[in-house]
């Protein structure tokens, strides 16, 4: 279940562009990739983009709403 996050410290906003750096590896860390994709989708939930739509659907699945 997704919990609401309340920031307790003053830090710069996380509303910034996502930058990805490619590092060639022999094996991929599928768990880390899945975690990053889930975080990006949930962060963009509610926006009228492909990522936002995926995030909204993921929130519904995690909350048990169909």
BELFENQUI-V741610 format. One record per residue. PHI is phi in radians with two decimals (NA if undefined). PSI is psi as a letter, one per 20 degrees, with the letter a starting at -180 (none if undefined). BURIAL is # if it has 9 or more other ideal C-beta (glycine too) atoms within 8 Angstrom, else .. Layout:
BEGIN
phi=PHI psi=PSI burial=BURIAL
phi=PHI psi=PSI burial=BURIAL
END
This chain:
BEGIN
phi=NA psi=q burial=.
phi=-1.46 psi=p burial=.
phi=-1.79 psi=q burial=.
phi=-1.29 psi=p burial=.
phi=-1.77 psi=p burial=.
phi=-2.08 psi=o burial=.
phi=-1.25 psi=p burial=.
phi=-1.86 psi=i burial=.
phi=-2.12 psi=q burial=.
phi=-1.61 psi=o burial=.
phi=-2.28 psi=r burial=.
phi=-1.03 psi=q burial=.
phi=-1.09 psi=q burial=.
phi=-1.52 psi=j burial=.
phi=-1.40 psi=m burial=.
phi=-2.44 psi=r burial=.
phi=-1.15 psi=q burial=.
phi=-1.57 psi=p burial=.
phi=-1.99 psi=p burial=.
phi=-2.08 psi=p burial=.
phi=-2.00 psi=p burial=.
phi=-1.48 psi=p burial=.
phi=-2.22 psi=o burial=.
phi=-1.22 psi=p burial=.
phi=-2.38 psi=q burial=.
phi=-1.26 psi=h burial=.
phi=-2.22 psi=q burial=.
phi=-1.69 psi=q burial=.
phi=-1.71 psi=n burial=.
phi=-1.06 psi=h burial=.
phi=-1.13 psi=g burial=.
phi=-1.17 psi=g burial=.
phi=-1.10 psi=g burial=#
phi=-1.07 psi=g burial=.
phi=-1.07 psi=g burial=.
phi=-1.14 psi=g burial=.
phi=-1.10 psi=g burial=.
phi=-1.13 psi=g burial=#
phi=-1.09 psi=g burial=.
phi=-1.13 psi=g burial=#
phi=-1.10 psi=g burial=#
phi=-1.16 psi=h burial=#
phi=-1.14 psi=h burial=.
phi=-1.69 psi=j burial=#
phi=-0.99 psi=q burial=#
phi=1.60 psi=i burial=.
phi=-1.47 psi=q burial=.
phi=-1.56 psi=l burial=.
phi=-2.30 psi=r burial=.
phi=-1.08 psi=g burial=.
phi=-1.15 psi=g burial=#
phi=-1.13 psi=g burial=#
phi=-1.12 psi=g burial=#
phi=-1.11 psi=g burial=#
phi=-1.13 psi=g burial=#
phi=-1.11 psi=g burial=#
phi=-1.12 psi=g burial=.
phi=-1.12 psi=g burial=#
phi=-1.05 psi=g burial=#
phi=-1.10 psi=g burial=#
phi=-1.13 psi=g burial=.
phi=-1.23 psi=h burial=.
phi=-1.52 psi=i burial=.
phi=1.46 psi=j burial=.
phi=-1.53 psi=p burial=.
phi=-2.21 psi=none burial=.
END
